[in-house]
Amino acid sequence: MPCRLQLSRKKGWRLPANGRSVARPTLYGNPWAVGDPGTVRMSHDKDSIISRLATAMTAEDVVTRYACWIAKLTYPERLGQLSGLDIEPSGEWLDHLLAALPDLRGLDLACFCPLCDRHRDGKPFGEVCNDCAPCHSDPLGELANG
């Protein structure tokens, strides 16, 4: 069963053969970044313009924003009311990401967002855990394997 993994830079750590990194700067990386103010990458290329948002973004905010973006859904009212969130990455980036989504089916997806001790070996997609940090790989994995 595919799951979310936590990438590591520790000596000796290796991404499993059935794993794929979805962290920045991959095609699947979350263009929105946590911060005050938050930021958003405008395209996938490494020289992308990074726009500062007019508001702070929490980890939950950027994951919700990403989940809505890849599912082409309207943003929740709470996010829609935050100033500056009408800034979107290029539609071309989303088109490429969605076209490549089948490549992720059945794979474990890895990002640097922390997992709790219980899920240190992987958190199945669709499983809710309030102890794991929010991560864009969860909605990405659910969409790829749904």
N, C-alpha and C positions, 0 to 999 in steps of 0.2 A: 504494500500500500504506500503510495507516494506521501512524502512528508516534507515539512520545513526543517532545514538544517541551519546551524549557525556557523558561518565562515570563521576561520581562525588564522592568525598569522603565527601561531606557536610553532616552534621547531618540531618537525616531524608530522604535523597535521596535514592530511591530504583530503581533498574532496573525493568522496566515494565515486566509483565508476558510474553509478547510476544517478549522480548528482550534477546539477548545473548551477553555476553562479548566476544570480539575477540581481546582484548588487550593481551600484554605479561603477563604471560607466557602460555596462552592457546595455543592449537594446531594451532589456526588461527593467532597468533601474528606475526607481521612482524619481520623476522630475522635480517633485516638491521636496523641500528640505525643512527640517525642524529648525526653528530659530526665532529670534525677535529682532528684526523682522524675518519672516520666512522668505524663502527664495524658490524660484522655479526655473528650470532649464528650458530653453525655448526649442531646442532640437536635440537629437541624439548625438550629433558629432561632438568630438572632444573639445572643439573650439566654440561650443555653443555660447550664445549670449545667456547670461544669468540675470534674471530680473528680480529685484527686491520687491516683496509684497508690502503692502501698507499695514500689515498686521502680523502678530506673532502666530506661529503654527506649532502645535504640539505634535507628538508622534501619532496620536490618534487622528488628528486633523489631516496629516499628510497621507496616512493610510486610507482614510475615508475618501479623500480627494482622488487618490490613485484608483481605488476600487470603482468609484463612479466613472472616472475617465475611461478605464478599460472596458467597462460595461456599457459605456455611452448612456449613462443615466444622469438625471438631474441631481444636483448636489442637495444634500439635506438643508432644510431651512436654516439651521444653525450656521452652516458654512456659507450659505448664500448671503447671509447678512454681514459677513466679515468683509471689510473694505479691501479692495485690491484682488479679490479672488476671481475676477473675471478674466485674469490673464491665463492663457492656455498654451501648452506646448504645441508645436506644429501638428496639424492633422496628418501630415505625411508620416511623422514618427508613429502615431497611433496606428495608422494603416499598416506600416511595416511590422509593428509589434503584434497586431492581431493576425496578420498573415503568417507569422512565425509561431504563433501559439500552439499549433499542433505538435511542434518539435518538443514541447515541454511535457506532453502527455506521458504519464507513467514515470516521470523523473522526480527525484527529490530536488527541491529548490533551495538554494542557499543564499543567505544574506548575512550581514554583520549584526543585525538586530538581535539582542539577547534573548535566549530561551531560559526558562526556569530549570532548576535542578532535575525535576521530574521528566522534563522533555530534552535533556541535554543530548540524547541520542536521536532526537527527531520528534516533531509534533505533527501528528496526522492532520492533513487539511480538513477543515470543517470542525475540528475540535476547538472548543472555546477554553482558554486558560487565562485567567486574570493575572497570573504570575509571570507569564511570558510578555515581553514587550510587544507592542503592536508592530506589524511588519507587512509591507506591501506584498511579500511573497505568499501570504495567506490567501488574499483574494485572487492573486494570479494563479496559484496552484488549484484553487477551487474552479476557476474558469477553465483552465487547461484540462482539468480532469472531470469536469461536470458533464 
